[in-house]
Each structure stands twice: as C-alpha cells, then as structure tokens.
Amino acid sequence: MTIEIPQYGLKAYALLFSRHGIKGRFRQSELDWIVSESMKKKIFALLLRTGWIKKNQDKSYSCENPSDAITGLLKFRVPEIMKKAERDYSFTQLSAVEIWSDFSYVQRGLEKSPYCIKVLKKDLKYWKEFFNRHEIRNYINIGMSVGEFVIMIPLNKFSFVEKHSFKVDKLKETMKYAKSYDIYDRPLAYIVKKYDN
C-alpha cells in the first residue's frame, strides 16, 4: 500500500528509480551531494513510511515497482483505519446503506470512493488530525476528490449500532434515507427482505 507523497519525495523516488530500478540497492548516501543531511533523512523517512521504497536486511534500500506504487494510491484504506478510531462515529447516508445491505450495494470505485461519517462537533479537531495522519482527504458536509475521501457530518449528538465491526446509523434511519432516493431501490429491497419483518 502506498500513500500520496509531496513533489520533493516523488522527484527523489524518480531519481532513485531511474538509477537503480526495482532490483538495484542503494544507501542514503546516494543523496549526499544533492540535499542536506536533514532533508535526506526526511526524504528517506517519507519514502519508507509511504511505501515507495523498502529497507533491506543489509540496511540498503530498494525501490518498489512504480506500477504497484501508483495503483496502491487508489486502494481502499478507510474501513481498516476506522477500526483504530478512539472517538465515536457513525457511517451514515450511502455508507450506511452499503453496510446494512451487507455490501451487496457498493457505491465506490477506484476513481471515486466517498465515505459519509457522522462525528461529534466537539471531536472535529480529533477527526481532522486522525484522517490527516492517515493521509485520507476529508471534508466537512460536502466535498469531492479522486479516490478515497471522507465527508464528515458534525453533529451535537447521534446514535449508532455496530454492524460488521463498524459503527453505523440504526437500521430505521438507514432505510428512511434509502427510501428517499430511487438509486437505492435495489439495496433497499435487500435490506427490507432481510430485516423488515
């Protein structure tokens, strides 16, 4: 899994890859005459942390395959990251429909993968830092991006239940949301058949 990197990291990766490919090995000294010691350490820490290079047993480094690195930018990470959250949240709207339909309805693709999540207003700073730390684009109430992103809906209070190891809006609330949009007819039919006795 790779994470998006700033231009200085991408240029350093391009230099290392153009010199060594994916089979070659190199050391941090490769950048000695190009950048300062502190910048060199910053570049290598960034490339390691974000999955663009790997450290070998002999303390040398190798480039990851650029094709894997680029496609890795579009992998779905939010569901796993949410398991690490230390504050309450609730998947809501289309994300709740997805969960309650046992993922028979999936509204995401590599090009666009939104998650709608209720959070407490008082926890908004925590959530911004949480998603930024995991390098997930995040917006308040509305937003759009290529790949994965989170739309946070800050509220004073909300309730949730647990389903598939996620905190999610209650079934009744999810069904009400799904009924208000024709696009959700198929997942709504699944939910009604499974849960509405």
N, C-alpha and C positions, 0 to 999 in steps of 0.2 A: 504494500500500500504506500503510495506516495502522496505528498501534500504539496500544494502550490508553493512556489518559492519566489522571493523577490528577484529582480533582474540581476543583481550582482551575483546571486547564487547560481542562477541559470547560466550566466556567462562563465563562471568558474567551472561549472559542470561541463559546458560545451568545450572549454579548453582541455580539461582533463580527459574527456571522452575522445576528442579529436587526436590527442596524443597517444592514448592507451587503449581505446576501445573498451570492450567489456572483459577481455581476458587479461589485459595488462594490469600490473600492480604499480602503485606509486605511494609516496610518503608525503607528509605535509610540506616537506622541504621543496616540493615541486613548485610551490608558490612563493618561495623565499624572496626572489628578486622582483616579484610583481606587486605584492601588498605587504603592509606592516605585519608584525608578529601577531598583534591583537586581532587584526582583520582576518588573517589566515586562520586563526583558531575559531573565529566567528563563522567563517565560510565552511570549514570542515564540520563544526558542530551542527550547523544548519543542514548541510547535505546529508549527514548521518541521520539526524532526527527526522528528516522529511522523506527518507528512503531513496534518495538519488544516488548515494554511494553506500558501500558496506565496508566494514572493517574486517580484515582477515586475521587469522590466528597469529601470523608473524608481525602484526601491528602495521602492516601495509594496508592500502585501501584499493578497492576496485569500483568501477562504475557499474551501476545497474543498467540493464538494457534500456535505452531511451524509449523504445516502443512500450515496454512494460511501465516505465515511469510515467509516460504521458497518459496511457489508458488508466493507470492507477489513480490519476487525479479525479476520475469520474466514479470511483467505487462508492457504494453506499456505506456510510460510517455512522450516521446519526443514531440508528437503533442501538448499536453497541455502546456508543458514547452516553446515551441517556441512562444506561444501567449504572453509570458512575456518578450520576447526579445526586447531590446531597440535599436538594430542596424539592418541595412538591411541584408537580407539573401535571398537566393532563393533555394527552393528544386529543385534538378536537377537530370538528368540521370534517374535511375529506380524509384526514389522517385517522380519525375515529372510525369513519365508515370502513376504511381499509382494514383496521384491526378487528372490528366487530364482524366483518364479512369473512373472517379467517383468511384474509389476504386473497380471497377469490377476486376481489376488485383491487387492483394495484394502480394507483394514479401517477406513477413515476416512471421516468425513463432516464437514460444517461444524459440526455440534453436538458432535462428539467425535472428536478426531484424536490418538490416542496414538502415541508412538514409544518403543520399548524399545531401550535402548542400554547395552552393557557399557562400563565405563570402569575404569581402574586406580584402586584406593583412594588411592594416593599423589597422583593427579591430581584428586581430588574437588573441592578448592577451585578449581582452574582451571575445571572444568566448571560449577560453580555460578556463578562470575563470568562465564563465557562465555555461558551461557544467560540470566542476568540482564541482561547488557549488551545482548543482543538481545531482551530483554523476552519471553522464552519461559518459561512456567511450567515448573518442573522439580521432580521428587520423587525420593526415594531408595527403591528397591524397590517402592513402592506409592504410588498417588495418582490423582487424577481431577480434571478441570476441564472447563469448556466450551471448545470449540475445541481448538487445538493445545496439546500438552504433552508433556514428555519424562519417561520413567521411567528413571532411571539405576540400573544394577545394578553396584555397585562390587565388583571382584574383585582379588586379588593378581596374577593373570596370566590371559591369554586369548589366543586366536589368531583370526585373521581372514583373509579373502581380499578382493580387490577385485572388485566386480561393479557395472556401471552407474555407475562413478565413486564408489561408496560402499564403505566398509569394512563387511564383513558376516560373520556366522558362516559357517563352512565348510558345504558342501552336506550332508554326512553328519549334522552336528549339527542343521541346519535340518529335514532330513527326519525325524529322530528326534522332534523337537519336534512337527512337524505330525502324525505318526502317533499321537501321544498324545491328540489332540483330534479328535472327529468333525467339528467345524465346519470343519476344514481339509481335508476329503476332496477337494473339487474342486481347490484349488490343489496339493494333494499329488499328485493324478492327473496334473496338468500337469507338475509337477516330475519325477515318475517317468518319464513319457513322454519328456521332453526330455533328461534327464541320466542316468537309471539304465539302463545298457546291460546 
